[in-house]
Structures are given as C-alpha cells and as structure tokens.
Amino acid sequence: KNVNSPVAGSRTDVRVYPYAEIAANVKTSQINWDSTAQSPWYSYVDSASKQLRIVHFENTRSLGVKHDFINQKNLQGVGIWALGYDGKRTDLLQLLADKYAY
C-alpha cells in the first residue's frame, strides 16, 4: 500500500457519514462494486486535503445479499448499527421488513 493513501493512514482519516448523505453523493459519483465484499463503493478527491478518499457503503442491493445469506443459513437475526441514520429515506428499513416479515 502507498503510505500516503488515506486507507493506510491513521484512524483520524476515517469518517462516518449518514446513509442519507451517502445516498445524495451517489447521484453524482460513479459507483463501483466490490465482488468480494458484495458492497458498493465510490471515490472522490477531498477538496481541502487534495487526497483521494474511498467511501464503502451499504445499499439495498448489498444488504439484500447479506440478508439472503442470513435467511439461507437460518441465522437468528441481524445487528444494525445506528438505524435511523437514513434521514428521510426508507429503503433500508423497507428492505428489513421485506426480508424478515413473516
């Protein structure tokens, strides 16, 4: 890895964004797909630091894959961190209802 890469940097280089903010940024970014993690990501150049930033996130496609795996393996549930960080978007909450409603 390049030691100047934000991925190789200190923990202070890591940021957490609400899903609503990521969803807004997705509209103007090229979305890539990580086939190993089964999740999307995009990159941008930080205007202040001029560093390349990489944003990994979940969406209905990636979470659908993970929820299907949980159901196929008959696991007992799913843990979610910070439910409600989706602003006024309801697609992730609706996905939970769709995948786990009996």
Backbone as a ProteinNet text record, in pm:
[ID]
protein_1_A
[PRIMARY]
KNVNSPVAGSRTDVRVYPYAEIAANVKTSQINWDSTAQSPWYSYVDSASKQLRIVHFENTRSLGVKHDFINQKNLQGVGIWALGYDGKRTDLLQLLADKYAY
[TERTIARY]
82.9	0	87.1	36.1	101.5	81.3	188.7	175.6	105.7	94.8	23.8	-124.8	-165.1	-305.7	-387.9	-509.2	-593.5	-630.6	-626	-656.9	-548.3	-424.2	-312.4	-287.5	-368.5	-346.5	-392.7	-390.5	-432	-583.6	-632.9	-777.5	-843.9	-767.9	-828.2	-869.7	-821.3	-859.6	-994.8	-1049.7	-1174.7	-1290.6	-1392.5	-1511.9	-1635.1	-1739.4	-1866.5	-1969	-2038.8	-2140.1	-2277.2	-2380.2	-2515.8	-2551.8	-2634.9	-2676.6	-2740	-2816.9	-2882.3	-2779.1	-2667.8	-2562.4	-2492.8	-2465.2	-2403.7	-2496.9	-2624.9	-2721.9	-2725.7	-2711.6	-2707.9	-2580.6	-2466.7	-2339.6	-2336.8	-2408.3	-2410.7	-2465.7	-2554.1	-2616	-2514.5	-2401.9	-2301.8	-2169.7	-2166.7	-2043	-2061	-1950.5	-1954.4	-1944.3	-2042.4	-2046.2	-1975.5	-1889.2	-1817	-1871.2	-1846.6	-1895.4	-1778.6	-1765.7	-1663.9	-1725.5	-1682.8	-1744.7	-1709.2	-1599.2	-1563.9	-1652.2	-1663.4	-1744.1	-1892.3	-1923.2	-2061.3	-2119.2	-2043.2	-2089.4	-2035.6	-2106.8	-2066	-1964.5	-1896.2	-1804.3	-1785.3	-1741.8	-1705.2	-1586	-1523.7	-1408	-1425.5	-1354.2	-1353.5	-1224.3	-1191.6	-1074.9	-1124.8	-1076.2	-1113.2	-1064.4	-1154.6	-1118	-1021.8	-1028.9	-941	-800.9	-793.9	-663.8	-604.9	-687.5	-646.3	-611.6	-657.4	-632.8	-749.8	-717.1	-820.1	-888.9	-1019.2	-1098	-1182	-1197.9	-1277.9	-1389.7	-1512.5	-1630.2	-1691.6	-1688.1	-1754.7	-1887.3	-1993.3	-2124	-2212.7	-2324.4	-2424.4	-2543.4	-2612.7	-2736.7	-2833.3	-2947	-3044.6	-2991.5	-2911.4	-2855.6	-2760.1	-2664.6	-2563.5	-2624.5	-2714.6	-2778.5	-2873.4	-2935.4	-3020.7	-2942.6	-2821.5	-2734.2	-2704.3	-2672.9	-2637.5	-2759	-2874.7	-2996.5	-3036.9	-3019.8	-3049.7	-2959.2	-2832.4	-2738.3	-2783.5	-2822.9	-2871.7	-2990.6	-3083.9	-3202.7	-3169.1	-3078	-3039.8	-2973.3	-2898.5	-2826.5	-2909.3	-3033.8	-3122	-3059.1	-2987.5	-2930.3	-3043.1	-3018.7	-3125.2	-3152.4	-3082.9	-3112.8	-2999.7	-3013.9	-2918.1	-2897	-2775.1	-2745	-2723.8	-2777.9	-2766.4	-2718.8	-2618.6	-2564.4	-2628.9	-2680.2	-2731.4	-2846.1	-2941.3	-3062.9	-3124.9	-3161.9	-3214.8	-3120.7	-3001.5	-2908.9	-2943.9	-3063.5	-3102.8	-3181.1	-3187.8	-3260.7	-3405.8	-3457.7	-3596.8	-3609.8	-3500.2	-3504	-3555	-3639.9	-3697.8	-3660.7	-3576.3	-3547.7	-3477.9	-3387.8	-3319.5	-3413.3	-3497.1	-3595.1	-3698	-3738.5	-3832.9	-3770.5	-3641.4	-3572	-3575.6	-3553.4	-3562.3	-3701	-3802.7	-3940.2	-3965.7	-3914.8	-3934.7	-3863.2	-3742.6	-3662.1	-3700.6	-3757.5	-3781.5	-3927.6	-4016.8	-4160.1	-4209.2	-4287.2	-4337.5	-4485.2
-118.7	0	124.7	227.2	356.7	419.3	455.1	509.3	644.2	710.2	837.5	817.8	693.9	663.2	683.6	739.6	753.1	618.9	512.3	379	335.2	375.2	334.8	435.2	541.1	646.5	609.4	706.4	684.4	679.9	639.8	631.2	767.7	875	1007.7	1034.1	952.2	967.1	903.6	828.8	757	846.7	849.6	928.8	841.1	873.8	803.7	904.5	868.1	955	889.4	967.5	911.4	860.8	757.7	698.7	803.4	894.5	996.8	1081.5	1112.7	1192.2	1111.2	985.3	898.7	883	861.7	845.8	970.7	1087.8	1211.6	1218.3	1176.9	1179.3	1078.3	968.7	862.4	914.3	1012	1065.3	1130.2	1176.6	1245.4	1169.8	1047	968.5	840.6	791.6	661.1	554.3	465.9	360.8	237.2	181.4	58.2	-52.3	-177.6	-291.6	-378.9	-403.2	-492.8	-631.9	-720.4	-852.4	-942	-916.3	-995.7	-958.2	-829.9	-782.6	-774.6	-785.4	-770.5	-637	-530.2	-397.4	-290.9	-178.7	-71.2	22.4	98.1	199.9	305.5	423.3	527.4	604	680.6	758.8	903.8	991.4	1132.9	1194.2	1310.3	1382.3	1487.5	1479.6	1574.1	1713.1	1809	1943.4	2014.3	1985.3	2051.3	1990.5	1856.9	1791.1	1747.6	1748	1701.6	1553.4	1478.1	1334.2	1257.8	1143.5	1053.7	989.3	992.9	930	819.4	711.4	597.8	576.9	567.6	552.3	415.9	329.2	199	214.7	161.3	177.6	59.6	53	-49.7	16.8	-59.8	-13.5	-131.7	-115.7	-224.5	-347.7	-329.6	-445.9	-523.3	-453.2	-521.7	-580.1	-505.9	-559.6	-673.3	-667.7	-778	-907.3	-900.8	-1018.8	-1072.4	-984.3	-1025.5	-1080.3	-1016.3	-1066.3	-1201.9	-1220.6	-1351.3	-1459.8	-1428	-1522.8	-1559.9	-1459	-1482.3	-1577.3	-1552.3	-1637.5	-1778.2	-1789.9	-1921.8	-2007.2	-1943.9	-2015.8	-2030.8	-1982.5	-1988.1	-1924.7	-1814.7	-1742.9	-1673.1	-1639.6	-1590.7	-1441.6	-1368.6	-1226.1	-1147.6	-1019.4	-927.1	-812.1	-764.5	-647.8	-528	-416.2	-295.1	-182.6	-111.6	-0.1	127.9	206.5	340.8	340.8	253.1	258.1	395.8	460.1	595.2	698.8	657	747.5	765.1	722.9	725.7	850.4	947.6	1070.5	1037.5	1087.3	1061.1	945	878.8	763.1	641.8	564	447.8	316.2	320	198.9	90.4	126.9	25.2	-34.5	47.4	-2.8	-91.2	-53.8	-135	-269.6	-269.8	-395	-489.3	-436.2	-519.8	-582.7	-502.8	-553.5	-660	-636.4	-732.8	-866.4	-859	-980.1	-1059.8	-992.5	-1061.7	-1066	-1010.8	-1017.8	-1160.6	-1209.9	-1347.3	-1346.7
0	0	0	-61.2	-60.3	77.6	146.1	281.6	282.4	167.9	160.1	134.3	116.2	90.6	216.5	203.3	322.3	383	303.5	355.9	453.1	427.6	512.4	624.6	631.6	729.5	869.1	954.8	1093.1	1103.3	1218.8	1240.6	1228.1	1239.7	1225.2	1081	987.4	847.3	818	912.2	891.8	932.1	846.9	877.4	860	932.9	920.6	871	763.2	706.4	718.8	744.9	745.3	606	601.3	474.2	383.3	438.9	357.8	283.5	348	283.8	175.1	203.1	102.1	-16.8	8.7	-99.3	-186.9	-127.9	-206	-289.9	-234.1	-306.9	-420.4	-403.1	-503.6	-636.2	-630.2	-751.5	-844.4	-790.1	-871.7	-879.5	-833.7	-832.2	-912.7	-966.3	-1031.6	-924.1	-920.6	-819.7	-872.8	-790.3	-821.7	-731.8	-770.4	-693.6	-651.8	-522	-468.1	-462.9	-552.5	-561.5	-443.6	-376.7	-259.1	-140.4	-112.6	-0.2	-35.7	-164.4	-211.7	-164.8	-188.7	-149.2	-244.9	-253.7	-343.2	-277.3	-362.9	-314.5	-423	-381.5	-477.2	-421.8	-505.8	-462.4	-505.6	-437.8	-472.1	-419.3	-468	-418.5	-320.3	-197.4	-92.2	-132.8	-138.1	-185	-89.7	38.7	135.1	136.5	145.6	159.4	25.8	-78.5	-212.3	-214.9	-114.8	-108.8	-168.9	-226.4	-275.5	-156.1	-153.9	-48.3	-109.1	-36.5	-82.1	18.1	-32	52.8	26.3	125.7	119.8	192.4	136.6	198.9	163.9	230.1	202.2	134.5	53.1	-7.5	-11.4	-73.8	-73	-145.6	-249.1	-320.2	-229.7	-168.9	-86.9	40.3	103.3	223.3	189	71.4	27.7	18	-36.3	-45.8	93.9	185.3	322.2	396.7	379.7	444.5	387.8	258.3	198.3	256.6	276.1	336.2	477.8	555	691.8	689.5	598.9	589.4	540.3	443.3	391.3	498.4	586.3	691.8	819.3	816.1	933	1057	1036.2	1149.3	1224.7	1347.5	1434.6	1426.8	1343	1333.2	1271.6	1280.8	1222.5	1320.7	1330.9	1413.9	1324.3	1364.2	1283.8	1373.1	1324.8	1399.1	1347.9	1436.5	1407.8	1307.2	1326.6	1246.2	1266.4	1159.3	1168.6	1109.7	1068.7	1003.2	855.8	819.6	679.1	642.7	733.1	703.8	676.5	570.2	533.5	436	407.4	316.6	393.2	331	399	331.1	228	151.5	233.3	324.7	405	508.9	569	665.5	595.7	476.2	399.5	362.6	330.8	299.2	419	539.6	660.5	673.2	652.9	662.2	556.1	436.1	327	352.8	409.4	427.8	552.6	653.7	779.6	822.6	744.1	779.2	755.9	848.6	837.9	808.3
[MASK]
++++++++++++++++++++++++++++++++++++++++++++++++++++++++++++++++++++++++++++++++++++++++++++++++++++++

